[in-house]
Amino acid sequence: MTVTDEELVARCIAGDTESFNQLILRWERPIYALAYRQLGREEDARDVVQDAFLRAFRALPGFKGEAKFSSWLYRITLNLCRDVMRRAKRAPFVQAPEGVDVGDLVSTETTAAESIEDVVTRKDLGRHVARAMSRLPEEQRAAILLKEYHGLTFQEIAELQGCPLSTVKTRLYQGLTVLRRELQRNGTSTARSESRTP
């Protein structure tokens, strides 16, 4: 039986630091994927991941459990990404490193053997989506990432972003509308893109 995040947090607060290591193993890849998609640079994303877990560990005694541990960790990560973007004073851009599909970092499912054409098409679509995502305002991009790639509910995203539920839905709708428009403008099939961002 899998131990829940909340049980691991309780054990860690009680002094079992190995439990926090289990949380790191469980959440490192999704947190890296979120940071990378927000910042677009591997080095910055790795720094944010380290910082996020360090801050979470230090703040753990004050964690009240009012939100899920993962939501709390996502909030820490998004705040750190925002700080990095402000310090760098540069527009965030998302570009996958050569030979790495960042979507694979989040997905735990393995796909059936793909043909070379399928792989090229998927990577090409990923580049188009990444380019279009980089043009979105930070709040819209974060809403799409949290909902479509990390599977958070509208309510969880609203709590993370500190805004009403209706605002999250508006951000998601507007962001996806802009994404689809950009992909259509670039000649990318919306049917393919909708398989990634329904």
C-alpha positions as CSV (number, residue, x, y, z in Angstrom):
1,M,0.0,0.0,0.0
2,T,1.4,3.4,-1.0
3,V,2.0,5.9,1.7
4,T,0.2,9.2,1.1
5,D,2.0,12.5,0.9
6,E,0.3,13.6,4.1
7,E,1.6,10.6,6.0
8,L,5.1,11.3,4.7
9,V,4.8,14.9,5.8
10,A,3.6,13.9,9.3
11,R,6.5,11.5,9.6
12,C,9.0,14.1,8.5
13,I,7.6,16.7,11.0
14,A,8.0,14.0,13.7
15,G,11.7,13.8,12.8
16,D,11.9,11.1,10.1
17,T,13.9,12.9,7.4
18,E,13.9,9.9,5.1
19,S,10.2,10.5,4.6
20,F,11.1,13.9,3.0
21,N,13.5,12.1,0.7
22,Q,10.6,9.9,-0.5
23,L,8.6,13.1,-1.2
24,I,11.5,14.5,-3.2
25,L,11.6,11.2,-5.3
26,R,7.9,11.4,-5.8
27,W,7.6,15.0,-6.8
28,E,11.0,16.0,-8.3
29,R,10.1,15.3,-12.0
30,P,6.7,17.1,-12.0
31,I,8.2,20.1,-10.2
32,Y,11.1,20.2,-12.7
33,A,8.7,20.0,-15.6
34,L,6.6,22.8,-14.2
35,A,9.7,25.0,-13.6
36,Y,11.2,24.2,-17.0
37,R,8.0,25.0,-18.8
38,Q,7.7,28.3,-16.9
39,L,11.4,29.4,-17.3
40,G,12.6,27.6,-20.5
41,R,16.1,27.0,-19.2
42,E,17.4,23.7,-17.7
43,E,19.8,25.4,-15.3
44,D,17.2,27.8,-14.0
45,A,14.7,24.9,-13.6
46,R,17.1,22.7,-11.7
47,D,17.9,25.7,-9.4
48,V,14.2,26.3,-8.7
49,V,13.7,22.6,-8.0
50,Q,16.5,22.6,-5.4
51,D,15.2,25.8,-3.9
52,A,11.6,24.6,-3.8
53,F,12.4,21.5,-1.9
54,L,14.8,23.3,0.5
55,R,12.1,25.9,1.2
56,A,9.5,23.2,1.6
57,F,11.7,21.3,4.1
58,R,12.3,24.4,6.2
59,A,8.7,25.4,6.2
60,L,7.3,21.9,6.8
61,P,6.7,22.4,10.5
62,G,4.3,25.2,9.6
63,F,2.5,23.2,6.9
64,K,-1.1,23.0,8.2
65,G,-2.5,20.5,5.6
66,E,-5.2,22.9,4.5
67,A,-4.1,22.2,0.9
68,K,-2.6,19.1,-0.5
69,F,1.2,18.8,-0.2
70,S,1.6,18.8,-4.0
71,S,-0.5,22.0,-4.3
72,W,1.6,23.7,-1.6
73,L,4.8,22.6,-3.4
74,Y,3.5,23.8,-6.8
75,R,2.8,27.2,-5.2
76,I,6.4,27.4,-3.8
77,T,7.7,26.5,-7.3
78,L,5.6,29.1,-9.1
79,N,6.6,31.8,-6.7
80,L,10.3,30.9,-7.2
81,C,9.8,30.9,-11.0
82,R,8.2,34.3,-10.8
83,D,11.2,35.6,-8.8
84,V,13.7,34.2,-11.3
85,M,11.8,35.9,-14.2
86,R,11.7,39.2,-12.4
87,R,15.4,39.0,-11.6
88,A,16.3,38.1,-15.1
89,K,14.0,40.8,-16.5
90,R,13.5,38.7,-19.6
91,A,10.4,37.3,-21.2
92,P,10.1,33.6,-20.3
93,F,10.4,31.3,-23.2
94,V,10.0,27.6,-23.4
95,Q,12.2,25.5,-25.7
96,A,12.9,21.8,-25.2
97,P,16.6,20.9,-25.1
98,E,17.8,18.8,-28.0
99,G,16.5,15.3,-27.8
100,V,14.4,15.8,-24.7
101,D,10.6,15.9,-24.7
102,V,9.7,17.6,-21.5
103,G,6.2,16.1,-21.7
104,D,7.9,12.7,-21.1
105,L,9.1,14.1,-17.7
106,V,5.5,14.4,-16.5
107,S,3.9,11.4,-18.2
108,T,4.4,8.2,-16.4
109,E,2.7,6.2,-19.2
110,T,4.8,4.5,-21.8
111,T,3.5,4.7,-25.4
112,A,3.5,1.9,-27.9
113,A,6.4,1.9,-30.3
114,E,6.1,5.0,-32.5
115,S,7.2,5.2,-36.1
116,I,9.9,7.8,-37.0
117,E,7.2,9.9,-38.6
118,D,5.2,9.9,-35.4
119,V,8.2,10.9,-33.3
120,V,9.0,13.7,-35.6
121,T,5.4,14.9,-35.7
122,R,5.1,14.8,-31.9
123,K,8.4,16.7,-31.4
124,D,7.4,19.3,-34.1
125,L,4.1,19.8,-32.4
126,G,5.8,20.1,-29.0
127,R,8.0,22.9,-30.4
128,H,5.0,24.7,-31.9
129,V,3.1,24.4,-28.6
130,A,6.2,25.6,-26.6
131,R,6.6,28.6,-28.8
132,A,2.9,29.5,-28.5
133,M,3.0,29.0,-24.7
134,S,5.9,31.3,-24.4
135,R,3.8,34.2,-25.8
136,L,1.1,33.8,-23.1
137,P,0.9,35.9,-20.0
138,E,2.4,34.2,-17.0
139,E,-1.0,33.6,-15.2
140,Q,-2.5,32.0,-18.3
141,R,0.5,29.8,-19.0
142,A,0.6,28.7,-15.3
143,A,-3.1,27.8,-15.4
144,I,-2.7,25.7,-18.6
145,L,0.4,23.9,-17.2
146,L,-1.2,23.1,-13.9
147,K,-4.5,21.9,-15.4
148,E,-3.5,20.2,-18.6
149,Y,0.0,18.8,-17.7
150,H,-0.2,18.4,-13.9
151,G,-3.9,17.5,-13.6
152,L,-4.9,20.0,-10.9
153,T,-8.5,20.9,-10.4
154,F,-9.8,24.4,-11.0
155,Q,-10.2,24.8,-7.3
156,E,-6.6,23.8,-6.6
157,I,-5.4,26.2,-9.2
158,A,-7.5,29.0,-7.8
159,E,-6.0,28.4,-4.4
160,L,-2.5,28.3,-5.8
161,Q,-2.9,31.5,-7.8
162,G,-4.9,33.2,-5.0
163,C,-7.8,34.1,-7.3
164,P,-11.5,33.2,-7.7
165,L,-12.5,30.0,-9.5
166,S,-14.1,32.0,-12.4
167,T,-10.7,33.8,-13.0
168,V,-8.9,30.5,-13.3
169,K,-11.5,29.3,-15.8
170,T,-11.2,32.5,-17.8
171,R,-7.4,32.4,-17.8
172,L,-7.5,28.7,-19.0
173,Y,-10.1,29.4,-21.7
174,Q,-8.4,32.5,-23.0
175,G,-4.9,30.8,-22.9
176,L,-6.2,27.8,-24.8
177,T,-8.0,30.0,-27.3
178,V,-4.7,31.9,-28.0
179,L,-2.8,28.6,-28.2
180,R,-5.2,27.2,-30.8
181,R,-5.2,30.4,-32.8
182,E,-1.3,30.4,-32.8
183,L,-1.2,26.7,-33.8
184,Q,-3.7,27.3,-36.6
185,R,-1.8,30.4,-37.8
186,N,1.4,28.3,-38.0
187,G,-0.4,25.5,-39.9
188,T,-0.3,23.1,-37.0
189,S,-3.4,20.8,-36.9
190,T,-5.6,21.7,-33.9
191,A,-6.8,18.1,-33.8
192,R,-3.2,17.1,-32.9
193,S,-2.8,19.9,-30.4
194,E,-6.1,19.1,-28.7
195,S,-4.8,15.6,-27.9
196,R,-2.2,17.4,-25.8
197,T,-4.3,20.3,-24.5
198,P,-8.0,19.2,-24.5
